[in-house]
Amino acid sequence: MSDAAISYRTSPFVSTGDLNELFSVTREGHAPRNFDPVLRRSLTYICAYRNEWLVGFVNVAWDGGGHAFLLDTTVRPELRLRGIGRELVRRAAAEARERGVEWLHVDFEPDLRPFYDSCGFRATEAGQMRLAAGPR
């Protein structure tokens, strides 16, 4: 695969089909879903493209005040470790800051700590409560 330039777009139209295809190769056990309600409620989201092919995505959810939440950061496996994920997060943080967000939160698996540390996040204690049954 050649190293064509990656372009980034802020809150573009992106189809549920394209997102499901991306998540099917980046998230084990991904079940197709309708992303439209999620995108409509997002503060912003950033898509990474190689030519017109969706290769990365990150979503920013918002509490309506000073806190936002980074969700669904993903990059195609064959394009990882090239700075695409970091650039998605950087752009998402910049957009959130421009919209008045004071704190950007993220939850992640332990193996992703080096990535999120490199993006500028610092570990804090947080709590969670599982509300839905199903796979963990």
Secondary structure as GFF3:
##gff-version 3
##sequence-region A 1 136
A	DSSP	beta_strand	6	10	.	.	.	ID=ss1
A	DSSP	alpha_helix	16	26	.	.	.	ID=ss2
A	DSSP	alpha_helix	36	41	.	.	.	ID=ss3
A	DSSP	beta_strand	44	50	.	.	.	ID=ss4
A	DSSP	beta_strand	53	62	.	.	.	ID=ss5
A	DSSP	beta_strand	67	75	.	.	.	ID=ss6
A	DSSP	three_ten_helix	77	79	.	.	.	ID=ss7
A	DSSP	alpha_helix	84	98	.	.	.	ID=ss8
A	DSSP	beta_strand	103	106	.	.	.	ID=ss9
A	DSSP	three_ten_helix	110	112	.	.	.	ID=ss10
A	DSSP	alpha_helix	113	118	.	.	.	ID=ss11
###
